[in-house]
Every structure is written in C-alpha cells, then in structure tokens.
Amino acid sequence: MKILIAALAAAALLPSAALALDAIEVKARDHSCEELAKIIRQNPAVFVRIGIGGRSFRHPPSQCRLGDKWATTSLRDATGKQCVLDYACVYDPESFYNKFPH
C-alpha cells in the first residue's frame, strides 16, 4: 500500500515540462519549401527560424499551446521562393485563454 501511495505521489509531482514536446529548430534559409513541409510533417513540434524571430509549427495530433490556433503562414525558403505552410501556431484573440489577463 505504501508503494502504491508513493508511486501516485511521484506521478502527481512530475513537472508538466517533462511531458511537453521538445521542438526541433530549423533555419528557413537552409531548406527548400518542400523540405520545410516534410520536416513539419515528420516532427510533432518544429520551430522555423526566420531572421531574428521565427514560427512555431505543431503537426497533428499535437496541439498548439493554450491561446494559440492552427493557421497557414508564408515565409521565404533558401532559394527565395515564397512558401505557404500549414500547421503554424499563431495567437488566437478569440481563445477563452486570451480573454483573461494572466
């Protein structure tokens, strides 16, 4: 019984960060549009670096963070071609999570 209680307590104390997805980071200028789309489809969490900033992508069944939603976004690849990519996580002003200050 003590072992069961200890196991339940340990499970409850696991940090939520341990359960979070670790996003891989790629530079948009190092890949073609097709390569970027393939990387996003093959990995549940991807951060595409674009200059100083970047875009976060979550491929289903992974979910975006609270207050974000899936959308399409455009960026330039290594050849300068304009890419339109799915599964970008963007700020959602209509989200219940964003209605209240935190």
Sequence and secondary structure as in RCSB ss.txt:
>XXXX:A:sequence
MKILIAALAAAALLPSAALALDAIEVKARDHSCEELAKIIRQNPAVFVRIGIGGRSFRHPPSQCRLGDKWATTSL
RDATGKQCVLDYACVYDPESFYNKFPH
>XXXX:A:secstr
 HHHHHHHHHHHHS HHHHS   EEEEGGGS HHHHHHHHHHSSEEEEEETTEEEEEE TTS   TTEEEEEEEE
E TTS EEEEEEEEEE TT GGGGS  
